[in-house]
Amino acid sequence: MFDKEIVSGLTPKELNALIDRDRDAAVRSASTLFRHEVAAAVVTIGEINQIANARVTAGCQVSSTKIKTDADVAAAILMSNAEVAILEIRQMGVKEGAALERQKKVIAGIGRESSKAIADGARDTIDRIQSEAEQAIGKINQGAAEAIGKINLLSLDIQSRITQCEEMAKEKLDLMRREARSNEALIKQAEDATGRINKEASMGLDELHSLTAEGIQGLNTATDKALQAFSDAAKNAERRIIEIRDTALQRITALVTGFLPE
């Protein structure tokens, strides 16, 4: 007759009051309460994961795009510097006699300065890419850690509520068992109710712990996957800079060598 009182919003105090009236209904209510808490955890952990995964993915995509764009711009500048140096050398023409010796020194100087500028520019760009990557990875990991912290806090809060409800019910039933004294039937009822509530609480806590672990593992997996993609993008950007640097230096070296015959 108390089925209508088996509701998800039952408080520990209300559960104690229900124990006084109907122990079977109280046990069913406790079971429903524990299940409701776990079901609420499922929803909330799912929401936390969804938001965190979206932020991690977006953060990695934005950072990857920025690094790629920066690398493209830097590569264009490196090659442009090389082309400027090459054009400057080609415009000199070929001198003779004393003028040729002076020209060789000038060309050699242009080659050294432009090569150094290209090498320094490439190194600075790679350093900047690595620094930006480290900062982005730090922010992404921090966001994931904050989400995991929320999941753990939620789990601890729900665990505390389930445990509190279980303990209050056990205390109430233990009091009833002691007050029953020689009434074996009442004693057995109280003991049975205690055992059932303990079992329901244990099942609820086990499921809660499993859900928490799964939620954290899922978030870690998604974060690792996103970070790996981002790391690959950063490495590709570094490789592009190195390739452009080497190509630019080779072009300058070949031209300078051609203008400086033995």
C-alpha positions as CSV (number, residue, x, y, z in Angstrom):
1,M,0.0,0.0,0.0
2,F,3.0,2.2,0.2
3,D,4.1,1.6,-3.4
4,K,3.2,5.2,-4.3
5,E,5.9,6.3,-1.9
6,I,8.7,4.5,-3.8
7,V,9.9,7.6,-5.5
8,S,13.3,8.7,-6.8
9,G,13.4,11.8,-4.6
10,L,13.1,10.0,-1.3
11,T,15.4,11.4,1.3
12,P,17.1,9.4,4.1
13,K,14.8,11.0,6.7
14,E,11.7,10.0,4.6
15,L,13.1,6.5,4.2
16,N,13.5,6.2,8.0
17,A,9.9,7.3,8.5
18,L,8.8,4.7,5.9
19,I,10.7,2.0,7.8
20,D,8.4,2.6,10.8
21,R,5.3,1.9,8.6
22,D,6.4,-0.7,6.1
23,R,9.8,-2.3,6.0
24,D,9.2,-4.0,2.7
25,A,8.2,-0.7,1.1
26,A,11.2,0.9,2.7
27,V,13.6,-1.6,1.1
28,R,12.0,-1.1,-2.3
29,S,12.2,2.6,-1.8
30,A,15.9,2.4,-0.9
31,S,16.5,0.3,-4.0
32,T,14.8,2.9,-6.1
33,L,16.7,5.7,-4.5
34,F,20.0,4.0,-5.1
35,R,19.1,3.3,-8.7
36,H,18.0,6.8,-9.2
37,E,21.3,8.2,-7.9
38,V,23.2,5.9,-10.3
39,A,20.9,6.8,-13.2
40,A,21.5,10.5,-12.5
41,A,25.3,9.8,-12.5
42,V,25.0,8.1,-15.9
43,V,23.3,11.2,-17.4
44,T,25.6,13.7,-15.7
45,I,28.9,11.8,-16.5
46,G,27.7,11.5,-20.1
47,E,27.1,15.3,-20.3
48,I,30.5,16.0,-18.7
49,N,32.2,13.7,-21.2
50,Q,30.3,15.1,-24.2
51,I,31.2,18.7,-23.3
52,A,34.9,17.8,-22.5
53,N,35.3,15.8,-25.7
54,A,33.9,18.6,-27.8
55,R,36.3,21.1,-26.2
56,V,39.3,18.8,-26.6
57,T,38.4,18.1,-30.2
58,A,37.8,21.8,-31.0
59,G,41.0,22.8,-29.1
60,C,43.1,20.4,-31.1
61,Q,41.5,21.4,-34.4
62,V,42.0,25.1,-33.8
63,S,45.6,24.6,-32.6
64,S,46.4,22.3,-35.5
65,T,45.0,24.8,-38.0
66,K,46.9,27.7,-36.5
67,I,50.2,25.8,-36.5
68,K,49.7,24.7,-40.1
69,T,48.9,28.2,-41.1
70,D,51.9,29.6,-39.3
71,A,54.1,27.0,-40.9
72,D,52.8,27.8,-44.4
73,V,53.4,31.5,-43.9
74,A,56.9,30.9,-42.5
75,A,57.7,28.6,-45.4
76,A,56.6,31.2,-47.9
77,I,58.9,33.8,-46.2
78,L,61.9,31.4,-46.2
79,M,61.5,30.7,-49.8
80,S,60.9,34.3,-50.6
81,N,64.2,35.3,-48.8
82,A,66.0,32.7,-50.9
83,E,64.5,34.0,-54.1
84,V,65.4,37.6,-53.2
85,A,69.1,36.6,-52.6
86,I,69.1,34.5,-55.9
87,L,67.7,37.5,-57.8
88,E,70.2,39.8,-56.3
89,I,73.1,37.6,-57.3
90,R,71.8,37.0,-60.8
91,Q,71.4,40.7,-61.5
92,M,75.1,41.2,-61.0
93,G,76.2,39.6,-64.2
94,V,79.7,38.3,-64.6
95,K,82.7,40.6,-64.1
96,E,86.3,40.3,-65.1
97,G,89.7,41.0,-63.6
98,A,89.7,42.9,-60.3
99,A,86.0,43.4,-60.5
100,L,85.4,39.7,-60.6
101,E,87.3,39.2,-57.3
102,R,85.3,41.9,-55.6
103,Q,82.1,40.3,-57.1
104,K,83.1,37.0,-55.7
105,K,83.4,38.5,-52.2
106,V,80.0,40.2,-52.5
107,I,78.3,37.0,-53.8
108,A,79.9,35.0,-51.0
109,G,78.7,37.5,-48.5
110,I,75.1,37.5,-49.9
111,G,75.2,33.7,-49.8
112,R,76.4,33.6,-46.2
113,E,74.0,36.2,-44.9
114,S,70.9,34.9,-46.7
115,S,71.7,31.3,-45.7
116,K,72.1,32.4,-42.1
117,A,68.9,34.4,-42.2
118,I,67.0,31.4,-43.6
119,A,68.5,28.9,-41.1
120,D,67.8,31.3,-38.2
121,G,64.2,31.9,-39.5
122,A,63.6,28.2,-39.8
123,R,64.9,27.5,-36.3
124,D,62.8,30.3,-34.8
125,T,59.7,29.0,-36.5
126,I,60.3,25.5,-35.3
127,D,60.9,26.8,-31.8
128,R,57.6,28.7,-32.0
129,I,55.7,25.7,-33.3
130,Q,57.1,23.6,-30.4
131,S,56.2,26.3,-27.9
132,E,52.7,26.7,-29.2
133,A,52.2,23.0,-29.3
134,E,53.3,22.6,-25.6
135,Q,51.0,25.4,-24.6
136,A,48.1,23.9,-26.5
137,I,48.7,20.4,-25.1
138,G,48.9,21.9,-21.6
139,K,45.5,23.6,-22.0
140,I,43.9,20.5,-23.5
141,N,45.2,18.3,-20.7
142,Q,44.1,20.8,-18.1
143,G,40.6,20.8,-19.6
144,A,40.5,17.0,-19.5
145,A,41.8,16.9,-16.0
146,E,39.1,19.4,-14.9
147,A,36.4,17.2,-16.5
148,I,37.8,14.1,-14.7
149,G,37.8,16.1,-11.5
150,K,34.1,16.9,-12.0
151,I,33.4,13.2,-12.6
152,N,35.2,12.2,-9.5
153,L,33.5,14.8,-7.4
154,L,30.1,13.8,-8.7
155,S,30.9,10.1,-8.0
156,L,32.0,11.0,-4.4
157,D,28.9,13.0,-3.8
158,I,26.6,10.3,-5.0
159,Q,28.5,7.7,-3.1
160,S,28.2,9.8,0.1
161,R,24.4,10.1,-0.4
162,I,24.0,6.4,-0.9
163,T,26.2,5.5,2.0
164,Q,24.4,8.0,4.3
165,C,21.0,6.6,3.3
166,E,22.3,3.1,3.9
167,E,23.8,3.9,7.3
168,M,20.7,5.7,8.5
169,A,18.5,2.9,7.4
170,K,20.8,0.3,9.1
171,E,20.8,2.3,12.4
172,K,17.0,2.5,12.3
173,L,16.6,-1.2,11.6
174,D,19.2,-2.1,14.2
175,L,17.3,0.0,16.8
176,M,14.1,-1.8,15.8
177,R,15.8,-5.2,16.2
178,R,17.1,-4.3,19.6
179,E,13.7,-3.0,20.7
180,A,12.0,-6.2,19.5
181,R,13.9,-8.1,22.1
182,S,12.4,-11.6,22.2
183,N,10.1,-11.1,19.2
184,E,11.9,-13.4,16.8
185,A,9.6,-12.5,13.9
186,L,10.3,-8.7,14.2
187,I,14.0,-9.4,14.7
188,K,14.2,-11.5,11.6
189,Q,12.3,-8.9,9.6
190,A,14.7,-6.2,10.7
191,E,17.7,-8.3,9.9
192,D,16.3,-9.3,6.5
193,A,15.6,-5.7,5.7
194,T,19.1,-4.7,6.7
195,G,20.6,-7.3,4.5
196,R,18.5,-6.3,1.5
197,I,19.4,-2.6,1.9
198,N,23.1,-3.5,2.3
199,K,22.9,-5.5,-0.9
200,E,21.1,-2.8,-2.9
201,A,23.6,-0.2,-1.6
202,S,26.5,-2.4,-2.5
203,M,25.1,-3.0,-6.0
204,G,24.5,0.7,-6.5
205,L,28.0,1.6,-5.4
206,D,29.6,-1.0,-7.6
207,E,27.7,0.3,-10.6
208,L,28.6,3.8,-9.7
209,H,32.3,3.0,-9.5
210,S,32.2,1.1,-12.8
211,L,30.4,4.0,-14.5
212,T,33.0,6.5,-13.1
213,A,35.9,4.4,-14.3
214,E,34.3,4.0,-17.7
215,G,33.6,7.7,-18.0
216,I,37.2,8.6,-17.1
217,Q,38.6,6.0,-19.4
218,G,36.5,7.2,-22.2
219,L,37.6,10.8,-21.7
220,N,41.2,9.8,-21.5
221,T,41.0,7.8,-24.7
222,A,39.3,10.6,-26.6
223,T,41.9,13.1,-25.3
224,D,44.8,10.8,-26.2
225,K,43.4,10.4,-29.7
226,A,42.9,14.1,-30.2
227,L,46.3,14.9,-28.9
228,Q,48.0,12.4,-31.1
229,A,46.3,14.0,-34.1
230,F,47.5,17.4,-33.0
231,S,51.0,16.1,-32.3
232,D,51.1,14.7,-35.8
233,A,50.0,18.0,-37.2
234,A,52.8,19.8,-35.3
235,K,55.4,17.4,-36.5
236,N,54.2,17.7,-40.1
237,A,54.6,21.5,-39.7
238,E,58.1,21.1,-38.4
239,R,59.0,18.8,-41.3
240,R,57.6,21.3,-43.8
241,I,59.8,24.1,-42.4
242,I,62.9,21.8,-42.5
243,E,62.2,20.8,-46.1
244,I,61.7,24.4,-47.3
245,R,64.8,25.5,-45.4
246,D,66.9,22.8,-47.0
247,T,65.5,23.5,-50.4
248,A,66.2,27.2,-50.0
249,L,69.7,26.7,-48.8
250,Q,70.4,24.3,-51.6
251,R,69.3,26.8,-54.2
252,I,71.4,29.5,-52.8
253,T,74.4,27.3,-52.4
254,A,74.1,26.0,-56.0
255,L,73.8,29.6,-57.4
256,V,76.7,30.9,-55.3
257,T,78.9,28.0,-56.4
258,G,78.0,28.6,-60.0
259,F,79.0,32.3,-59.8
260,L,82.2,31.5,-58.0
261,P,84.2,29.2,-60.4
262,E,87.5,27.9,-59.2
